[in-house]
């Protein structure tokens, strides 16, 4: 699942990922603009205490 603020960059990213062989890519069309404006939206702030995956 890819997203950005309104969906434009997410769409371009999804296209690139598909060309690179990732076939299960989905775009959250309304992206952050829709989700972040919901009054009950769960938003994590600060540093993530999890571990970063090794690339």
N, C-alpha and C positions, 0 to 999 in steps of 0.2 A: 504494500500500500504506500503510495507516494502522495504527498500533499505539499502545498506551499500556501501563499496568502489567498489567492483567488482561483488558482488552478492552471494558469498558463504555464509556469515553469514546471509544474508537476506533469503536465501533459507531454512536454518536451522530454523530461526525464524518463517517463514511461516509454516513450518511443525509442529512446536510446537504449534503455535496458532491454527492450524487446529485440532490438537489432543485435545486442550482445548475447542473446540466447536465453534471457529470462522470460519465460512464457506465461507466468502466473502473476504478472504485474497488474495492479489495479490503481486507478486514480480516484481519490476522493474529490469529486467534481467541485463541490462548493468550498472545499479546503478550509483553511483556518478562518476565513471571513465568516462562514456560516457557524462553524463549531464554536469559535471563540466568542461569538456574540450571544450565545445562549446563556441566560442567567444562571443556570445550574451546571454549566460546563466544568468538568474536572480538569484542572490545569496544574501540572507539576512545575514548581519553580525551584531554583537552587541547583546544586550539584546532585547528580545521580549517585547514590551510594553503591550501585552495582559495579560489576567489572566490565571493562571494555573488551569486546571480542578481538582476538588476534586476527589481523588481516594477512 
